[in-house]
Amino acid sequence: MVADSHPSKKAFAKFMMNRRRMLALGGMTAGAGALAACGSNTGREEQGDGVSLLQWYHEYGEDGTQEAAKGYAADYADANVTVEWIPGDYDAALASGLLTDDAPDVFESHLNRGMVEAGQVVPLDDIIADVIDDIPEGDLLRNTIDGTVYGINMIDDPQYIVYRPSMFEAVGITAPPTTFEELIAIAAELTTGDVKGIDFGAAGGTDRLGQHMINSLGLSFIGADMQAGFNDPRMAEGALQVKQLNDSGSLLLGAPTDWWDPSSMIQGLCAMSWTGLWTMPALIENLGDDIGIFPCPGFVGGTPTVFNGGWATFVNANGKNVDAAKAFTKWLWVDNKEAILDWCLSYGFHIPSRLSLRAEADQLSTGPAAEAVAISEEYGWAENPDWTPAMNTAVNDMLSNIAIEGNDPEAELAKAIETVNTELDGIFG
């Protein structure tokens, strides 16, 4: 998987606290630092003949989402659902938690083959059968292994670059870049003593641009032969472009918060910033109309790209009430259109993972939010569930070693290819 669509964003909560109620659907968002580490019982009487379910969420960053999740659980009449909000390294907590007697019955995560082979998740084809034509193809693919659907996307989170049109106009730039070469030149022109050209995050973009490069060049993470699909010399050329950006002095490094938080853009520390759709309400509140967006520019003659991230919900195959957990999941993430729209639009913006509901998402129908939806549809891609963390690290290390350490591009590409192929051989023999 790539850098998460919606990682834990504690500092972001501070920016969201005062902008609630501007949204048509109300004012809650995923509480991070200011909210309790774990949710508690919904506080209602036992329901559903005493059936109890435990539901886990990672620690979202927008204020109010924890309360929203508890509210959905409290509205469910056929079981007593307890919500727990997991801080810190959610993936590690989930991996260990699923091995205990206190494992969640329903949880959010990202599908990987290991979960299926370990017997940790149950098929959900039956509960989405009636709406399968209403689910975007990318959301189905990312939650499917060997033809079976195991997860249901709750939100779609496109990632892109946001910029200040006023800063562009001040130096005579009339349009955002479409190629990475243009991005490097524009970032340099926008860099002054007080403002950096672009914020790609603490790692200078080396933790995500390798994956965008693969897609930009029309390559694949995993080829049809079940070997690395990006064994192409253009990858080394693209890595040198990222090195050029890192060497240019145009990157905002050492910012108070990382890329997922709009602070740097709001405070005027940079003219452009990597971000995700969830930051749009805070940007609009603080910058008004001075917001523009564009996809990650193309590398080495390639096309622009947008990573469509998101979180999906799963049912624990080893839970005590699997059928009840599936019924709750269907009620909340398949049938409950009001809750789906609330979750996607009231706490930072996300694209509903149902095609029909996107037409009802008024907040995403105009301005830069509408542009985000459009570029996600035109240039978007989603993760492959057979792509493992070790493979992702190999690509990130390749880019970091070239762009930051100055290592030989061809040698680093060969090393990444070898690591990925070794992983794939272990999976598929």
Salt bridges, closest charged atoms under 4 A:
ASP4 OD1 - HIS110 NE2 3.06
GLU62 OE2 - HIS6 NE2 2.81
GLU62 OE2 - HIS350 NE2 3.50
GLU108 OE2 - HIS58 ND1 2.51
ASP126 OD2 - LYS326 NZ 2.83
ASP134 OD2 - ARG354 NE 2.82
ASP139 OD1 - ARG142 NH1 2.96
ASP146 OD2 - ARG113 NH1 3.02
ASP156 OD1 - ARG142 NH1 3.91
ASP156 OD2 - ARG358 NH2 2.69
ASP157 OD1 - HIS350 ND1 2.53
ASP207 OD1 - ARG208 NH1 3.15
ASP232 OD1 - ARG234 NE 3.09
ASP247 OD2 - LYS243 NZ 3.05
ASP290 OD2 - ARG164 NE 2.74
ASP335 OD2 - LYS330 NZ 2.90
GLU383 OE1 - ARG142 NH2 2.67
ASP386 OD1 - ARG113 NE 2.60
GLU412 OE2 - LYS415 NZ 3.50
